[in-house]
Amino acid sequence: RFYGCSSLSDIKSMENWNVSNGTNFSYMFFNCSSLSDIQSLEKWNVSNCTNFLSMFYGSSSLSNIKSMEKWNVSNCTNFSCMFFNCSLLSDIQSLEKWNVSNGKNFAGMFFNCSLLSDMKSLEKWNVSNGTNFSGMFCNCSSLLDIKSLEKWNVSNGTYFSVMFNSCSSLSNIKSLENWNVSSGTKFSGMFY
């Protein structure tokens, strides 16, 4: 791992790494605050990974994740804090076709991605196995529209605390009116 390598900006040497047996990529680039280009990871085979916890946590210079577009994340159960504090990230269209159907933990996934303004790319995500959504979009202060989340099946969700906390530009949550949150136990600060 490159945990806390705050000066790391060039990872081109990792381009041909064979990570196909890797199951846990947690904290791999944690607080790599100078990392802005991850093009080198485009061909990585992450299909066996079950845990992306905090993989890019604190990668505050990261603005382009297009190289992850073809990643096979279908076995992953933990996406928690994956892009936490990626404060320059404004476009997540690359994640549109991700198969997150095995995902259980989405807590803090986009926490403090303060330039994200819409979630259209996530519209077709199957989050039906998700149990933890707490802080998923917390402090996404540019978020204007969450209509894309209207058809999300969150019926297995138990934790929704601070999910949209400090989304200060969000003025309408009508799109969530049909969410089935009957399994939910924690809602504290959800829209605080």
Contacts in CASP RR format, 6 or more apart in sequence:
PFRMAT RR
TARGET T0000
AUTHOR 0000-0000-0000
METHOD contacts of the structure
MODEL  1
RFYGCSSLSDIKSMENWNVSNGTNFSYMFFNCSSLSDIQSLEKWNVSNCT
NFLSMFYGSSSLSNIKSMEKWNVSNCTNFSCMFFNCSLLSDIQSLEKWNV
SNGKNFAGMFFNCSLLSDMKSLEKWNVSNGTNFSGMFCNCSSLLDIKSLE
KWNVSNGTYFSVMFNSCSSLSNIKSLENWNVSSGTKFSGMFY
1 27 0 8 1.000
1 28 0 8 1.000
1 30 0 8 1.000
2 8 0 8 1.000
2 28 0 8 1.000
2 29 0 8 1.000
2 30 0 8 1.000
2 32 0 8 1.000
3 27 0 8 1.000
3 28 0 8 1.000
3 30 0 8 1.000
3 31 0 8 1.000
4 30 0 8 1.000
4 31 0 8 1.000
4 32 0 8 1.000
5 29 0 8 1.000
5 31 0 8 1.000
5 32 0 8 1.000
6 31 0 8 1.000
6 32 0 8 1.000
6 33 0 8 1.000
6 34 0 8 1.000
7 34 0 8 1.000
8 29 0 8 1.000
8 32 0 8 1.000
8 34 0 8 1.000
8 35 0 8 1.000
9 34 0 8 1.000
9 35 0 8 1.000
9 36 0 8 1.000
9 37 0 8 1.000
9 61 0 8 1.000
10 37 0 8 1.000
11 35 0 8 1.000
11 37 0 8 1.000
11 38 0 8 1.000
11 40 0 8 1.000
11 41 0 8 1.000
12 40 0 8 1.000
13 40 0 8 1.000
14 40 0 8 1.000
14 41 0 8 1.000
15 40 0 8 1.000
15 41 0 8 1.000
15 43 0 8 1.000
16 43 0 8 1.000
17 44 0 8 1.000
18 45 0 8 1.000
19 25 0 8 1.000
19 44 0 8 1.000
19 45 0 8 1.000
19 46 0 8 1.000
20 45 0 8 1.000
20 47 0 8 1.000
20 48 0 8 1.000
21 48 0 8 1.000
22 46 0 8 1.000
22 48 0 8 1.000
22 49 0 8 1.000
23 48 0 8 1.000
23 49 0 8 1.000
23 50 0 8 1.000
23 51 0 8 1.000
24 49 0 8 1.000
24 50 0 8 1.000
24 51 0 8 1.000
25 46 0 8 1.000
25 49 0 8 1.000
25 51 0 8 1.000
25 52 0 8 1.000
25 55 0 8 1.000
26 51 0 8 1.000
26 52 0 8 1.000
26 53 0 8 1.000
26 54 0 8 1.000
26 55 0 8 1.000
26 78 0 8 1.000
27 53 0 8 1.000
27 54 0 8 1.000
27 55 0 8 1.000
27 57 0 8 1.000
28 55 0 8 1.000
28 56 0 8 1.000
29 35 0 8 1.000
29 55 0 8 1.000
29 56 0 8 1.000
29 57 0 8 1.000
29 59 0 8 1.000
30 54 0 8 1.000
30 55 0 8 1.000
30 56 0 8 1.000
30 57 0 8 1.000
30 58 0 8 1.000
31 57 0 8 1.000
31 58 0 8 1.000
31 59 0 8 1.000
32 56 0 8 1.000
32 58 0 8 1.000
32 59 0 8 1.000
33 58 0 8 1.000
33 59 0 8 1.000
33 60 0 8 1.000
33 61 0 8 1.000
34 61 0 8 1.000
35 56 0 8 1.000
35 59 0 8 1.000
35 61 0 8 1.000
35 62 0 8 1.000
36 61 0 8 1.000
36 62 0 8 1.000
36 63 0 8 1.000
36 64 0 8 1.000
36 88 0 8 1.000
37 64 0 8 1.000
38 62 0 8 1.000
38 64 0 8 1.000
38 65 0 8 1.000
38 67 0 8 1.000
38 68 0 8 1.000
39 66 0 8 1.000
39 67 0 8 1.000
40 67 0 8 1.000
41 67 0 8 1.000
41 68 0 8 1.000
42 67 0 8 1.000
42 68 0 8 1.000
42 70 0 8 1.000
44 71 0 8 1.000
45 72 0 8 1.000
46 71 0 8 1.000
46 72 0 8 1.000
46 73 0 8 1.000
47 72 0 8 1.000
47 74 0 8 1.000
47 75 0 8 1.000
48 75 0 8 1.000
49 73 0 8 1.000
49 75 0 8 1.000
49 76 0 8 1.000
50 75 0 8 1.000
50 76 0 8 1.000
50 77 0 8 1.000
50 78 0 8 1.000
51 76 0 8 1.000
51 77 0 8 1.000
51 78 0 8 1.000
52 73 0 8 1.000
52 76 0 8 1.000
52 78 0 8 1.000
52 79 0 8 1.000
52 82 0 8 1.000
53 78 0 8 1.000
53 79 0 8 1.000
53 80 0 8 1.000
53 81 0 8 1.000
53 82 0 8 1.000
53 105 0 8 1.000
54 80 0 8 1.000
54 81 0 8 1.000
54 82 0 8 1.000
54 84 0 8 1.000
55 82 0 8 1.000
56 62 0 8 1.000
56 82 0 8 1.000
56 83 0 8 1.000
56 84 0 8 1.000
56 86 0 8 1.000
57 81 0 8 1.000
57 82 0 8 1.000
57 83 0 8 1.000
57 84 0 8 1.000
57 85 0 8 1.000
58 84 0 8 1.000
58 85 0 8 1.000
58 86 0 8 1.000
59 83 0 8 1.000
59 85 0 8 1.000
59 86 0 8 1.000
60 85 0 8 1.000
60 86 0 8 1.000
60 87 0 8 1.000
60 88 0 8 1.000
61 88 0 8 1.000
62 83 0 8 1.000
62 86 0 8 1.000
62 88 0 8 1.000
62 89 0 8 1.000
63 88 0 8 1.000
63 89 0 8 1.000
63 90 0 8 1.000
63 91 0 8 1.000
64 91 0 8 1.000
65 83 0 8 1.000
65 89 0 8 1.000
65 91 0 8 1.000
65 92 0 8 1.000
65 94 0 8 1.000
65 95 0 8 1.000
66 94 0 8 1.000
67 94 0 8 1.000
68 94 0 8 1.000
68 95 0 8 1.000
69 94 0 8 1.000
69 95 0 8 1.000
69 97 0 8 1.000
71 98 0 8 1.000
72 99 0 8 1.000
73 79 0 8 1.000
73 98 0 8 1.000
73 99 0 8 1.000
73 100 0 8 1.000
74 99 0 8 1.000
74 100 0 8 1.000
74 101 0 8 1.000
74 102 0 8 1.000
75 102 0 8 1.000
76 100 0 8 1.000
76 102 0 8 1.000
76 103 0 8 1.000
77 102 0 8 1.000
77 103 0 8 1.000
77 104 0 8 1.000
77 105 0 8 1.000
78 103 0 8 1.000
78 104 0 8 1.000
78 105 0 8 1.000
79 100 0 8 1.000
79 103 0 8 1.000
79 105 0 8 1.000
79 106 0 8 1.000
79 109 0 8 1.000
80 105 0 8 1.000
80 106 0 8 1.000
80 107 0 8 1.000
80 108 0 8 1.000
80 109 0 8 1.000
80 132 0 8 1.000
81 107 0 8 1.000
81 108 0 8 1.000
81 109 0 8 1.000
81 111 0 8 1.000
82 109 0 8 1.000
83 89 0 8 1.000
83 109 0 8 1.000
83 110 0 8 1.000
83 111 0 8 1.000
83 113 0 8 1.000
84 108 0 8 1.000
84 109 0 8 1.000
84 110 0 8 1.000
84 111 0 8 1.000
84 112 0 8 1.000
85 111 0 8 1.000
85 112 0 8 1.000
85 113 0 8 1.000
86 110 0 8 1.000
86 112 0 8 1.000
86 113 0 8 1.000
87 112 0 8 1.000
87 113 0 8 1.000
87 114 0 8 1.000
87 115 0 8 1.000
88 115 0 8 1.000
89 110 0 8 1.000
89 113 0 8 1.000
89 115 0 8 1.000
89 116 0 8 1.000
90 115 0 8 1.000
90 116 0 8 1.000
90 117 0 8 1.000
90 142 0 8 1.000
92 110 0 8 1.000
92 113 0 8 1.000
92 116 0 8 1.000
92 119 0 8 1.000
92 121 0 8 1.000
92 122 0 8 1.000
93 121 0 8 1.000
94 121 0 8 1.000
95 121 0 8 1.000
95 122 0 8 1.000
96 121 0 8 1.000
96 122 0 8 1.000
96 123 0 8 1.000
96 124 0 8 1.000
98 125 0 8 1.000
99 126 0 8 1.000
100 106 0 8 1.000
100 125 0 8 1.000
100 126 0 8 1.000
100 127 0 8 1.000
101 126 0 8 1.000
101 128 0 8 1.000
101 129 0 8 1.000
102 129 0 8 1.000
103 127 0 8 1.000
103 129 0 8 1.000
103 130 0 8 1.000
104 129 0 8 1.000
104 130 0 8 1.000
104 131 0 8 1.000
104 132 0 8 1.000
105 130 0 8 1.000
105 131 0 8 1.000
105 132 0 8 1.000
106 127 0 8 1.000
106 130 0 8 1.000
106 132 0 8 1.000
106 133 0 8 1.000
106 136 0 8 1.000
107 132 0 8 1.000
107 133 0 8 1.000
107 134 0 8 1.000
107 135 0 8 1.000
107 136 0 8 1.000
107 159 0 8 1.000
108 134 0 8 1.000
108 135 0 8 1.000
108 136 0 8 1.000
108 137 0 8 1.000
108 138 0 8 1.000
109 136 0 8 1.000
110 116 0 8 1.000
110 136 0 8 1.000
110 137 0 8 1.000
110 140 0 8 1.000
111 135 0 8 1.000
111 136 0 8 1.000
111 137 0 8 1.000
111 138 0 8 1.000
111 139 0 8 1.000
112 138 0 8 1.000
112 139 0 8 1.000
112 140 0 8 1.000
113 137 0 8 1.000
113 140 0 8 1.000
114 139 0 8 1.000
114 140 0 8 1.000
114 141 0 8 1.000
114 142 0 8 1.000
115 142 0 8 1.000
116 137 0 8 1.000
116 140 0 8 1.000
116 142 0 8 1.000
116 143 0 8 1.000
117 142 0 8 1.000
117 143 0 8 1.000
117 144 0 8 1.000
117 145 0 8 1.000
117 169 0 8 1.000
118 143 0 8 1.000
118 144 0 8 1.000
118 145 0 8 1.000
118 146 0 8 1.000
118 148 0 8 1.000
119 137 0 8 1.000
119 143 0 8 1.000
119 145 0 8 1.000
119 146 0 8 1.000
119 148 0 8 1.000
119 149 0 8 1.000
120 145 0 8 1.000
120 148 0 8 1.000
121 148 0 8 1.000
122 148 0 8 1.000
122 149 0 8 1.000
123 148 0 8 1.000
123 149 0 8 1.000
123 151 0 8 1.000
125 152 0 8 1.000
126 153 0 8 1.000
127 133 0 8 1.000
127 152 0 8 1.000
127 153 0 8 1.000
127 154 0 8 1.000
128 153 0 8 1.000
128 154 0 8 1.000
128 155 0 8 1.000
128 156 0 8 1.000
129 156 0 8 1.000
130 154 0 8 1.000
130 156 0 8 1.000
130 157 0 8 1.000
131 156 0 8 1.000
131 157 0 8 1.000
131 158 0 8 1.000
131 159 0 8 1.000
132 157 0 8 1.000
132 158 0 8 1.000
132 159 0 8 1.000
133 154 0 8 1.000
133 157 0 8 1.000
133 159 0 8 1.000
133 160 0 8 1.000
133 163 0 8 1.000
134 159 0 8 1.000
134 160 0 8 1.000
134 161 0 8 1.000
134 162 0 8 1.000
134 163 0 8 1.000
134 186 0 8 1.000
135 161 0 8 1.000
135 162 0 8 1.000
135 163 0 8 1.000
135 164 0 8 1.000
135 165 0 8 1.000
136 163 0 8 1.000
137 143 0 8 1.000
137 146 0 8 1.000
137 163 0 8 1.000
137 164 0 8 1.000
137 167 0 8 1.000
138 162 0 8 1.000
138 163 0 8 1.000
138 164 0 8 1.000
138 165 0 8 1.000
138 166 0 8 1.000
138 167 0 8 1.000
139 165 0 8 1.000
139 166 0 8 1.000
139 167 0 8 1.000
140 164 0 8 1.000
140 167 0 8 1.000
141 166 0 8 1.000
141 167 0 8 1.000
141 168 0 8 1.000
141 169 0 8 1.000
142 169 0 8 1.000
143 164 0 8 1.000
143 167 0 8 1.000
143 169 0 8 1.000
143 170 0 8 1.000
144 169 0 8 1.000
144 170 0 8 1.000
144 171 0 8 1.000
145 172 0 8 1.000
146 164 0 8 1.000
146 170 0 8 1.000
146 173 0 8 1.000
146 175 0 8 1.000
146 176 0 8 1.000
147 175 0 8 1.000
148 175 0 8 1.000
149 175 0 8 1.000
149 176 0 8 1.000
150 175 0 8 1.000
150 176 0 8 1.000
150 178 0 8 1.000
152 179 0 8 1.000
153 180 0 8 1.000
154 160 0 8 1.000
154 179 0 8 1.000
154 180 0 8 1.000
154 181 0 8 1.000
155 180 0 8 1.000
155 181 0 8 1.000
155 182 0 8 1.000
155 183 0 8 1.000
156 183 0 8 1.000
157 181 0 8 1.000
157 183 0 8 1.000
157 184 0 8 1.000
158 183 0 8 1.000
158 184 0 8 1.000
158 185 0 8 1.000
158 186 0 8 1.000
159 184 0 8 1.000
159 185 0 8 1.000
159 186 0 8 1.000
160 181 0 8 1.000
160 184 0 8 1.000
160 186 0 8 1.000
160 187 0 8 1.000
160 190 0 8 1.000
161 186 0 8 1.000
161 187 0 8 1.000
161 188 0 8 1.000
161 189 0 8 1.000
161 190 0 8 1.000
162 188 0 8 1.000
162 189 0 8 1.000
162 190 0 8 1.000
162 192 0 8 1.000
163 190 0 8 1.000
164 170 0 8 1.000
164 173 0 8 1.000
164 190 0 8 1.000
164 191 0 8 1.000
165 189 0 8 1.000
165 190 0 8 1.000
165 191 0 8 1.000
165 192 0 8 1.000
166 192 0 8 1.000
167 191 0 8 1.000
170 191 0 8 1.000
173 191 0 8 1.000
181 187 0 8 1.000
END
